[in-house]
Amino acid sequence: MEILTTIFSFVFLSQVLRIFTPYFLGATGANFSERGGVINIAIEGFMISGAFCFTVITVISGYSFLGISFALLINSLLAVVFSVFVLKLRLNQILIGVGLNLLIAGLAKFFMMYIFKSSSNTPRIDEIPRIPFLESIPYFGNILSDYIILFSLILISVSQFVLYKTKFGLRLRSCGENPEAAETSGVNVHSYKFYGILISALLSCLAGIWLASNQNSYSDGMVAGRGYIAIAAMIIGKWKPVNIFWACILFSFFEALEISLQIIPTGIPNQLIQMLPYLITLLVLIGFIGKTKPPAADGVPY
């Protein structure tokens, strides 16, 4: 009964929306990249980069706006590096993505030790300022006044509109389905593939920024596989924004449930409870992976 009371509460729903934010930003970013035909496994690394760069500049300057700007700039440069390897050199996209994840995680730990003399976490920072007039909304003011959470909720309809109702979305999807036909129609295929990678890097950066702001610091391992779960949510959502939204809500619900179950005495071993979000990810992937159909030219070098 206590579990049901917890689940059907505004506090639990707020927790779900908080956890949902980095998942959906990462999954939507991965979707834009794959719609252009590039598999971007580096979502995890882009999140780490965003969180670390934001925290470092915010600690040094004291201004979160500078931290956000710097993190977005660095992730844009990383998107260029990733694009050179997968578009110019036409190397294996998955291997480059995994390599970039490992490189960024290692560099973040190195610079954290070099700058702050700590291998675990940075000094504390203040949370990103909120939207004042939305904070007074009953129950959900604390959620809706958060710029990045609000942006992620708006992004559901924006990404749907951009992909299916704009010339940019049509050309991007054509690059992921049939790049030869797109180029014959006058589309600069490499440019649109790069745009997809850049969007994925920037959205993943915002996910990392939100994590660091929410936890008031950057700590080693804080992203904790969220980039990979975001990619799983994109696959389960069949590369469609609305479906991706529901997939992210599913994962967020079970992660929030995991947190709640660790507080409520249930008699279930703590180790099993901590496994819950990852176990659900595997089970859902096993059930859905054979029923999904990616863009026809996804992951194919061009």
C-alpha positions in Angstrom: 0.0 0.0 0.0 2.9 2.4 0.8 4.4 1.7 -2.6 1.1 2.6 -4.4 0.8 5.8 -2.3 4.3 6.8 -3.3 3.7 6.1 -7.0 0.5 8.0 -7.2 1.9 11.2 -5.7 3.0 14.5 -7.1 6.5 14.0 -5.6 6.9 10.8 -7.5 5.6 12.3 -10.8 8.0 15.2 -10.3 10.9 12.7 -9.8 9.9 10.9 -13.0 10.0 14.2 -15.0 13.4 15.0 -13.6 14.8 11.7 -14.5 13.1 11.9 -17.9 14.9 15.1 -18.9 18.5 13.8 -19.7 17.0 10.6 -21.2 14.8 12.4 -23.6 17.4 15.0 -24.6 20.0 12.3 -25.3 17.5 10.1 -27.2 16.2 13.0 -29.3 19.8 14.0 -30.1 20.6 10.4 -31.1 17.4 10.4 -33.2 18.4 13.4 -35.2 21.9 11.9 -35.9 20.4 8.5 -37.0 17.7 10.2 -39.1 20.7 11.6 -41.1 22.2 8.1 -41.3 24.9 8.3 -38.6 24.9 6.0 -35.6 26.0 8.2 -32.7 27.1 6.0 -29.8 29.0 9.0 -28.4 25.8 10.4 -26.7 27.3 9.2 -23.4 30.6 11.1 -24.0 28.7 14.3 -25.1 26.8 14.2 -21.9 30.0 13.8 -19.8 31.6 16.7 -21.8 28.6 18.9 -21.2 28.4 18.2 -17.5 32.2 18.7 -16.9 32.7 21.8 -19.0 29.7 23.5 -17.6 30.8 22.8 -14.0 34.4 23.9 -14.5 33.5 27.2 -16.1 30.8 27.8 -13.6 33.1 27.1 -10.7 35.8 29.4 -12.1 33.6 32.3 -13.2 30.6 32.0 -10.9 28.2 32.4 -13.8 26.2 29.5 -15.0 25.4 31.2 -18.3 29.2 31.2 -19.2 29.3 27.6 -18.2 26.4 26.7 -20.5 27.9 28.6 -23.4 31.4 27.1 -23.0 29.9 23.5 -22.7 27.9 24.0 -25.9 31.0 25.4 -27.7 33.2 22.4 -26.7 30.5 19.9 -27.7 30.2 21.6 -31.1 33.9 21.1 -31.6 33.6 17.5 -30.5 30.8 17.1 -33.1 33.2 18.4 -35.7 35.9 15.9 -34.6 33.4 13.0 -34.7 32.2 14.1 -38.1 35.7 14.2 -39.5 36.2 10.5 -38.5 32.8 9.2 -39.7 32.0 11.5 -42.7 35.4 12.5 -44.1 37.4 9.4 -43.2 34.4 7.1 -43.3 35.5 5.0 -40.3 33.3 2.7 -38.4 30.7 4.8 -36.6 30.2 2.6 -33.6 33.9 2.1 -32.9 34.5 5.9 -33.2 31.6 6.6 -30.9 32.8 4.1 -28.2 36.3 5.5 -28.5 35.1 9.0 -28.1 33.1 8.0 -25.0 36.2 6.5 -23.4 38.4 9.4 -24.4 36.0 12.1 -23.0 35.5 10.2 -19.7 39.3 9.8 -19.3 39.9 13.5 -20.2 37.3 14.7 -17.7 38.9 12.7 -14.9 42.4 13.9 -15.9 41.4 17.6 -15.9 39.4 17.2 -12.7 42.5 15.9 -11.0 44.7 18.6 -12.7 42.4 21.5 -11.9 40.7 20.5 -8.6 43.2 17.9 -7.3 40.3 15.5 -6.9 39.5 12.3 -8.8 36.0 12.0 -7.6 34.2 15.4 -7.8 34.4 19.1 -8.3 33.6 21.9 -5.9 29.9 22.7 -5.5 28.1 25.1 -7.8 24.7 26.8 -7.6 21.8 25.4 -9.6 20.9 27.2 -12.8 18.5 30.1 -12.0 14.8 29.2 -12.5 12.0 31.0 -14.3 10.5 33.2 -11.5 6.9 33.5 -12.6 6.5 29.7 -13.1 7.8 28.8 -9.6 4.5 29.8 -8.0 2.5 27.2 -10.0 1.0 24.7 -7.5 2.7 21.2 -7.3 4.6 21.5 -10.6 6.2 25.0 -10.2 9.5 23.5 -9.1 9.6 21.4 -12.3 8.2 23.8 -14.9 10.4 26.7 -13.7 13.5 24.7 -14.6 14.7 26.0 -18.1 16.1 22.7 -19.3 13.2 20.5 -18.1 10.7 23.0 -19.7 12.8 22.9 -22.9 12.8 19.1 -23.0 9.0 19.0 -22.7 8.6 21.6 -25.5 11.1 19.6 -27.5 8.6 16.7 -27.9 6.4 18.7 -30.3 9.3 20.7 -31.8 11.3 17.6 -32.9 8.1 16.1 -34.3 7.4 19.3 -36.3 11.0 19.7 -37.5 11.4 16.1 -38.7 8.0 15.8 -40.4 6.8 19.3 -41.3 9.9 21.2 -42.5 12.2 21.1 -45.5 15.2 20.5 -43.2 13.5 17.4 -41.7 12.6 16.0 -45.1 16.1 16.4 -46.3 17.7 15.0 -43.1 15.4 11.9 -43.3 16.2 11.4 -47.0 19.9 11.3 -46.1 19.3 8.5 -43.7 17.0 6.6 -46.0 18.6 7.0 -49.4 21.6 9.4 -49.6 22.2 8.7 -53.3 18.7 9.8 -54.2 19.0 12.8 -51.9 22.2 13.9 -53.6 20.7 13.5 -57.0 17.9 15.9 -55.8 20.5 18.5 -54.9 20.8 17.8 -51.2 24.3 18.2 -49.7 24.3 14.9 -47.9 27.5 15.4 -45.8 26.2 18.8 -44.6 22.9 17.4 -43.4 24.6 14.4 -41.8 26.8 16.9 -39.9 23.7 18.9 -38.9 22.3 15.8 -37.4 25.5 15.0 -35.5 25.7 18.7 -34.3 22.1 18.6 -33.0 22.8 15.4 -31.2 25.9 16.8 -29.5 24.1 20.0 -28.4 21.1 18.2 -27.0 23.3 15.7 -25.2 25.3 18.6 -23.8 22.1 20.1 -22.3 21.4 16.7 -20.7 24.9 16.7 -19.1 24.4 20.4 -18.0 21.1 19.5 -16.3 22.7 16.6 -14.5 25.6 18.7 -13.2 23.2 21.6 -12.2 20.8 19.2 -10.5 23.6 17.6 -8.5 25.4 20.9 -7.9 28.7 19.5 -9.0 30.4 17.1 -11.5 31.4 13.8 -10.1 33.2 10.9 -11.8 30.6 8.5 -13.3 27.6 10.7 -12.7 26.3 10.1 -16.2 26.2 6.4 -15.4 25.2 5.0 -18.7 22.3 7.4 -19.4 23.6 8.0 -22.9 23.3 4.3 -23.7 19.8 4.0 -22.2 18.8 7.1 -24.2 19.9 5.2 -27.4 17.9 2.2 -26.2 14.9 4.5 -25.8 15.3 5.8 -29.3 15.3 2.3 -30.7 12.3 1.3 -28.7 10.6 4.5 -29.8 11.2 3.4 -33.5 13.0 6.7 -34.3 9.7 8.7 -33.8 9.7 11.6 -31.3 6.4 10.8 -29.6 7.3 7.1 -29.2 10.7 8.1 -27.9 8.9 10.3 -25.3 6.9 7.3 -24.0 10.0 5.1 -24.0 11.9 7.7 -21.9 8.9 8.0 -19.5 9.0 4.2 -19.1 12.7 4.1 -18.2 12.2 7.2 -15.9 9.3 5.6 -14.1 11.3 2.5 -13.2 14.4 4.5 -12.2 12.2 6.7 -9.9 10.6 3.5 -8.6 14.1 2.1 -7.8 14.9 5.2 -5.8 11.6 5.0 -3.9 12.0 1.3 -3.2 15.3 1.9 -1.5 13.6 4.3 0.9 10.5 2.2 1.6 11.1 -1.1 3.6 10.1 -3.8 1.1 12.4 -6.7 2.1 13.8 -6.9 -1.4 17.6 -7.0 -1.5 19.0 -3.5 -2.3 21.2 -5.0 -5.1 18.1 -6.2 -7.0 16.4 -2.9 -6.6 19.4 -1.1 -8.1 19.4 -3.5 -11.1 15.8 -2.6 -11.9 16.3 0.2 -14.5 18.9 -1.8 -16.4 16.9 -5.0 -16.2 13.9 -3.3 -17.6 16.0 -1.8 -20.4 17.3 -5.3 -21.4 13.8 -6.9 -21.2 12.2 -4.2 -23.3 15.0 -4.3 -25.8 14.6 -8.1 -26.1 10.9 -7.6 -26.8 11.2 -4.7 -29.2 14.5 -5.1 -31.0 13.2 -7.4 -33.7 10.2 -5.2 -34.4 12.0 -2.0 -35.1 13.2 -0.7 -38.4 15.9 1.9 -38.5 16.5 4.3 -41.4 17.6 2.3 -44.4 21.0 3.8 -44.7 21.6 4.2 -40.9 25.3 3.5 -40.1 26.3 3.1 -43.8 29.3 5.3 -44.7 28.7 7.7 -47.6 
